[in-house]
Amino acid sequence: GAENREGMLSRLARLVTQNFADSCAIDLLGPDGAAREVAVSHRDPEQTELAIDSRPIGEKVVRNRKAELLGHIPGGRGSAMVVPMLTRGQILGTMTFVSLDSGRAFGGSDIAMAEDLARRTGLALDNWRLYLEAEARSADLEKAVHARDEFLSNVTHELKTPLTPLKLQLQSFFKML
């Protein structure tokens, strides 16, 4: 369920900080449309929060469905980008990438890679949701088949029960002839 999904997203955020950005946060949209941070990772394990407040940028990304690149983040060192996780025309959330300590500024090729990663992450999340829905439907179908089989068994038994005395009477009658 949700804990497995969030575990996968936490592992993804760690991979991003090992290979691409100094910090990464993943926010998912709830049924009410509000973003909820489900994963955050930093190259420096001492940090526990994202170096910038990405919520206002994330809200803009959700509204526009387009990535935002901050060439310079407040404080003057590094850059950040927030990209939407889109799948089948729906926005599932955002991914935020921050480059601070490495002194590297994100550019056009970085945003293209981040968008591709976000698209693939959105696709994986959508596939996960579809799998869970199919699993639930399968369980419901199994219950319905079991109920049908039980009903048919009872009906068959009830139909046989009144026939048994009639069958015995007919056998007795034919023996008398």
N, C-alpha and C positions, 0 to 999 in steps of 0.2 A: 503494500500500500504506500501511503505517503512517506513513511519513514525510509523505505527502500528508495523511493524517488529522490528524496532529499539527500540520502547517502550517496547516490550516484552523482547528484549535482555538486556535492561537497568534494567528491573525488575529482570531478571535472575542474572545479575552481582551483584545486591544488595543482593539477597538471598545467593549467594556464599560468600559474605563478612560478612554476618550475621552468617554463619554456618561453613565455611570451610577455607577461606583464608583472609588475611588482605586486599589484593587488587585483583581485577579481571578486565581484559580488554578483550574485544571481538572485533576481527578484521574480516572483511569480504573481500573476494577478489572481485574486480570489473571485468568487462568483459576483461579489459586489463591485468589482473593478479596481479595488484597492490593491496596491503592490505590497507584497510581504517578502522580506529578505529571507531566503531559505539556505543560502550558502555564501560564505565569504572566506577568502584565503589571502594570505600575504606571504611574500617571499621571506620576510622576517617573522618567525613564529611568535615573537613577543607582542606583535600588534594583533588586536582583536577586532578593530573596526576599520572600515574603509577610510582612507586618508581624506576623502572629500565627501560632502553631503550630495549624493547623486540623485536624491529624490526629485528636486525640481526639474533636473535634466531628464530623468526617467519619465516623469509625467508628460513632458514635451514629446519625448520619443514615442510614448504610447499614443498620444493624440495624433501625431503626424505619421506614425508608422515608418519613420526614417531615422537612421543613425545620426548621432550628434558627436562631433569631434571638438574637444576643447584643446586648442593648440597650447595654451598655457593655463594652468590651474592657479587659483588664488594662492599666493605665496611665491609664485614665479618659477617654481622648479617642476619640470615634468609636464605631462599632458594626460588627458583622459578621453575616453570615448564610451558612449552608451549606445548599445545596439538592441533593436527589438528581436524577440524570438517569435517569428511568424510561422504559421502552418495553416494550410487550407483556408487562407483569408482571415484567420483569427490571430490576434496577438496574445501570446501566453504569458509574456513577461519581458524582462530586459536583462542584458548582461552588461556589467560595467567593468571596464579595464582601466587601470591606472598605472602610469609609468612615473615613478618619483625618484627612487634611489639610483636607478641605473643611469639617470641623466638623458635618457632616450626619449625623444618626442615622437608620438605616433603620427603616421602619415597616411596617404591614400592606400598603399598596399596593405597597411596594417588594418585599416577599417574594412577593406575587402575580405581579409582573412577572418576578422572578428564577425562580420556579417555571415560568412559561410559557416563558421562555428555555431553562431546563434541559430541559423536556419537548421542545421543538422541537430542541434540540441532540441529545438522546437519539434522537429520531426520525431525524434526519439521519445519526447514527452507525449506527443499525440499517439504514437504507436503504443506506448505504455498504457495510456487511457483506454484505447480501443481494446487492448488485450484484457484489461481488467473488466471492461464491459462485456466482452465475449465470454470471459470466465464466469461472470455472474449469470449471464443468460444461459450458459451451459448448465450451471447448477440448478437454475429454475426449470430448465427443460427436463433434467434428470428427475426432479421432484414430480413434475407433471406426468412423466412416463410411469413412474412408480405408482402414482395415484391412479392412473388409468389401468395399469395391470392389476392393482388391488381391486378396483371396481369390477373389472371383467371377471376376476376370480370369484368375487362374491356373487355376481349375476349368474355365472355358470353354475355355481353351487346351488343357488336358489332355484334355478330352472331344473336342475337334476333332482332336487329333493321331492317335489310333488310327483314327478314321473316314476319314482321308485315304487310307491305303493300301487300305482296303476299298472306298472309292469308286472308286479307280483300277482295282482288279480288276474291279469290277462294270461299269465303262465298257468295259474290254477285253472282258469276256465278252459284253456286248451287241453290240459291234462284230463279234464272231465269228459271231454269229447272223445 
